[in-house]
Structure formats: C-alpha cells, structure tokens
Amino acid sequence: MTDTAIAWDTYSRQRPGRRPTNARGETTWFNWTHFEDHGPGVELLGVEAGARVLDLGCGKAGNISHLATLGMRAMGVDVSAVQLRAARDRWGETPGLELHQAEAVAFLQAAEEPFDAIYSVYGAMWFTNPARLLPAVRERLRPHGRLVFSQRPPVEGCYGCQAAYIQRGPDEDPAVVKRWDYEPETWERLLAEHGYRDARAMVLAAPPEPRTVGTLIVSARA
Ligand SMILES: C[S@@+](CC[C@H](N)C(=O)[O-])C[C@H]1O[C@@H](n2cnc3c(N)ncnc32)[C@H](O)[C@@H]1O
C-alpha cells in the first residue's frame, strides 16, 4: 500500500458518512460543496440517464451513487480501501454503480471506454498534479464531454503544490498529502493549455456566516 493510500485511509476513519437524508428528505443527492444543502447539483455535468460518468476520488460515494439512481452508468474510483469499504456498505447494491480501488491517473490510463463526463468533488483533481491528470482525463472524455471539479479556493499568495496535513494519533506526526491550488483564472489558462474548451472557473460564496470560505468550481469541455 502506498503512503498516499495509508494517509487517505486515516482520513476516512475520521470522517462521518453522509447524513441519511438531506433537507428535502431525499436519500441520495449531489453536492459540489462541503456545506449541507448548498449550491448547484448534477446539472453542471450536462448528462442524462444512460451517460457514462466517472468520479475521481469518490470517497464514500455519496455523489456517484446518486448518479447511478438517475440511471447513469456510474463509476467511482478511489485510492483508499477504507473509503471504498464505507461506500460499498452503504451503496454497494445500487444498480448501475461500479466502484474501483485505484490511483486516478493509472485508472484513466487503463480505461478503455470513453466517459461522457468526469468529475471530482474535493477529490483526486485537487490532490494530483494537474500536469499529469488533465491530459489523462481529456484522453478519456468523449468529444464535448465535460470535466467538472470543486475544491477549496486558494489562500491568497499560496499557489501551486501545497502540503495538506491529515492528523493521526497524539504521539504521531500527521500524514502529508499534496494538493494543487490556483486562482480561477489560472485554472482556466491551464485547461486551455491542455486543449480543453470553454473553461470556466468561479468561486461560489459560502452560506451566510459563520463560514466564509466558499467553493471553487471549475468546468471545461474536451
Ligand atoms: C477530501 S476526500 C473527498 C471524497 C469525496 N469526493 C467527497 O466529496 O466526500 C478526497 C478523496 O480523494 C481520494 N484521492 C486522493 N488522491 C487520489 C488519487 N490520486 N487517486 C484516487 N483517489 C484519490 C482520497 O482517497 C479521498 O477519498
């Protein structure tokens, strides 16, 4: 097992699963943000029932299982066995849902069929060097297929590869994973440089106080 997988297993054990229902009483739903019942939903992907969609860094699979319930061929990939165990315990019987344990770039390079949309919610897009992941995603998207991802916006002045810490026991050093933070206009430029079209990046404001850090949402077409 890689250090990255061990770090994300540690993270998984500290994170609760999704609530049983949302504010509308739904048992499955899509959320691009880390705030409850906030922001846009599945419409950002521009896909319908029958579409083949991939979640990079699906975690406990709340979002990708929702797409399966909408009749999509829904595939989630994650490097963490602990995340996927929780995902299978809750959503494993969902028709149309496939879950794979793999590193995102390796998974894309081995995939044979193209996807109609590929997305990532605070997932592998944030934690993988975009110089490796953007070409791998584009290679596996159908023409006009969408890449959409969300993550925390950058801290002003802190751009490019950053260290992110995952706490372990009181007497242990934290695990370290890398993440890539850029301003919206830098994401748009990077996507264009990798051959994507219609790249758009914006920061969705947080819900009213006390939270103030919003959500960076980026989308583009192959
Ligand atoms: C912050 S969690 C977010 C999980 C989920 N998308 C959500 O919104 O709850 C990040 C997830 O990305 C996964 N991940 C990070 N880097 C990855 C990579 N290179 N390949 C596959 N999964 C990765 C981690 O294992 C973890 O489950």
The ligand as a Tripos MOL2 file, in Angstrom:
@<TRIPOS>MOLECULE
LIG
   27    29     1     0     0
SMALL
NO_CHARGES

@<TRIPOS>ATOM
      1 C1        -11.3520   15.0000    0.7150 C.3       1 LIG1
      2 S1        -11.7910   13.3960    0.1570 S.3       1 LIG1
      3 C2        -13.2610   13.7320   -0.8060 C.3       1 LIG1
      4 C3        -14.0880   12.4930   -1.0720 C.3       1 LIG1
      5 C4        -15.3870   12.7090   -1.8190 C.3       1 LIG1
      6 N1        -15.1980   13.1630   -3.1600 N.3       1 LIG1
      7 C5        -16.2830   13.6550   -1.0340 C.2       1 LIG1
      8 O1        -16.6220   14.7240   -1.5340 O.co2     1 LIG1
      9 O2        -16.6550   13.3020    0.1040 O.co2     1 LIG1
     10 C6        -10.5630   13.0970   -1.1090 C.3       1 LIG1
     11 C7        -10.6820   11.7080   -1.7120 C.3       1 LIG1
     12 O3         -9.8330   11.6250   -2.8550 O.3       1 LIG1
     13 C8         -9.1690   10.3770   -2.8120 C.3       1 LIG1
     14 N2         -7.9170   10.5350   -3.5960 N.ar      1 LIG1
     15 C9         -6.9290   11.4390   -3.3740 C.ar      1 LIG1
     16 N3         -5.9790   11.3380   -4.3120 N.ar      1 LIG1
     17 C10        -6.3740   10.3360   -5.1510 C.ar      1 LIG1
     18 C11        -5.8210    9.7720   -6.3330 C.ar      1 LIG1
     19 N4         -4.6790   10.2260   -6.8580 N.pl3     1 LIG1
     20 N5         -6.4860    8.7610   -6.9390 N.ar      1 LIG1
     21 C12        -7.6570    8.3090   -6.4310 C.ar      1 LIG1
     22 N6         -8.2360    8.8040   -5.3070 N.ar      1 LIG1
     23 C13        -7.6090    9.8150   -4.6840 C.ar      1 LIG1
     24 C14        -8.9480   10.0900   -1.3480 C.3       1 LIG1
     25 O4         -8.7380    8.7300   -1.0520 O.3       1 LIG1
     26 C15       -10.2450   10.6090   -0.7530 C.3       1 LIG1
     27 O5        -11.2480    9.6180   -0.6880 O.3       1 LIG1
@<TRIPOS>BOND
     1     1     2 1
     2     2     3 1
     3     2    10 1
     4     3     4 1
     5     4     5 1
     6     5     6 1
     7     5     7 1
     8     7     8 2
     9     7     9 1
    10    10    11 1
    11    11    12 1
    12    11    26 1
    13    12    13 1
    14    13    14 1
    15    13    24 1
    16    14    15 ar
    17    14    23 ar
    18    15    16 ar
    19    16    17 ar
    20    17    18 ar
    21    17    23 ar
    22    18    19 1
    23    18    20 ar
    24    20    21 ar
    25    21    22 ar
    26    22    23 ar
    27    24    25 1
    28    24    26 1
    29    26    27 1
@<TRIPOS>SUBSTRUCTURE
     1 LIG1         1 GROUP 0 **** ****
